[in-house]
Amino acid sequence: MIQFETLIGIEELSKEIGLNKYTLYKKMRDNKFPKGLKVNGRRLFKPSSIKEYYQTIGVDISFSESGN
């Protein structure tokens, strides 16, 4: 069964978790943050992979639902 998941951009992700997007890019280069997916030149992230990453470091995180 195919399951679709919403992808969020780097700007939205930076607002949700409170880190500057350039800080996120630096962490990705240093392999300290999930790299996400590159689609049509844009870096997109699965909220579930970000939640999994934060759970591995012992932080509980949730994303607000955007009504686009």
Contact map, one row per residue, 1 for C-alpha under 8 A:
11100000000000000000000000000000000000000000000000000000000000000000
11110000000000000000000000000000000000000000000000000000000000000000
11111000000000000000000000000000000000000000000000000000000000000000
01111100000000000000000000000000000000000000000000000000000000000000
00111110000000000000000000000000000000000000010000000000000000000000
00011111000000000000000000000000000000000000011000000000000000000000
00001111100000000000000000000000000000000001111000000000000000000000
00000111110110000000000000000000000000000001111000000000000000000000
00000011111110000000000000000000000000000111100000000000000000000000
00000001111111000000100000000000000000000011100000000000000000000000
00000000111111100000100000000000000000000000000000000000000000000000
00000001111111110000000000000000000000000000000000000000000000000000
00000001111111111000000000000000000000000000100000000000000000000000
00000000011111111111100100000000000000000000000000000000000000000000
00000000001111111111000000000000000000000000000000000000000000000000
00000000000111111100000000000000000000000000000000000000000000110000
00000000000011111110000000000000000000000000000000000000000000000000
00000000000001111111000000000000000000000000000000000000000000000000
00000000000001101111101100000000000000000000000000000000000000000000
00000000000001100111111100000000000000000000000000000000000000000000
00000000011001000011111110000000000000000000000000000000000000000000
00000000000000000001111111000000000000000000000000000000000000000000
00000000000000000011111111100000000000000000000000000000000000000000
00000000000001000011111111110000100000000000000000000000000000000000
00000000000000000000111111111000000000000000000000000000000000000000
00000000000000000000011111111100000000000000000000000000000000000000
00000000000000000000001111111111100000000000000000000000000000000000
00000000000000000000000111111111111000000000000000000000000000000000
00000000000000000000000011111111000000000000000000000000000000000000
00000000000000000000000001111111100000000000000000000000000000000000
00000000000000000000000000111111111000000000000000000000000000000000
00000000000000000000000000111111110000000000000000000000000000000000
00000000000000000000000100110111111000000000000000001000000000000000
00000000000000000000000000010011111100000000000011001000000000000000
00000000000000000000000000010010111110000000100000000000000000000000
00000000000000000000000000000000011111000011110000000000000000000000
00000000000000000000000000000000001111100011100000000000000000000000
00000000000000000000000000000000000111111111000000000000000000000000
00000000000000000000000000000000000011111111000000000000000000000000
00000000000000000000000000000000000001111100000000000000000000000000
00000000000000000000000000000000000001111110000000000000000000000000
00000000100000000000000000000000000001111111000000000000000000000000
00000000110000000000000000000000000111101111100000000000000000000000
00000011110000000000000000000000000111100111110000000000000000000000
00000011110010000000000000000000001110000011111011000000000000000000
00001111000000000000000000000000000100000001111111000000000000000000
00000111000000000000000000000000000000000000111111100000000000100000
00000000000000000000000000000000000000000000011111110000000000000000
00000000000000000000000000000000010000000000111111111000000000000000
00000000000000000000000000000000010000000000111111111100000000000000
00000000000000000000000000000000000000000000001111111110000111000000
00000000000000000000000000000000000000000000000111111111000000000000
00000000000000000000000000000000110000000000000011111111100000000000
00000000000000000000000000000000000000000000000001111111111110000000
00000000000000000000000000000000000000000000000000111111111110000000
00000000000000000000000000000000000000000000000000011111111000000000
00000000000000000000000000000000000000000000000000001111111000000000
00000000000000000000000000000000000000000000000000000111111100000000
00000000000000000000000000000000000000000000000000000111111110000000
00000000000000000000000000000000000000000000000000100110011111000000
00000000000000000000000000000000000000000000000000100110001111100000
00000000000000000000000000000000000000000000000000100000000111110000
00000000000000010000000000000000000000000000001000000000000011111000
00000000000000010000000000000000000000000000000000000000000001111100
00000000000000000000000000000000000000000000000000000000000000111110
00000000000000000000000000000000000000000000000000000000000000011111
00000000000000000000000000000000000000000000000000000000000000001111
00000000000000000000000000000000000000000000000000000000000000000111
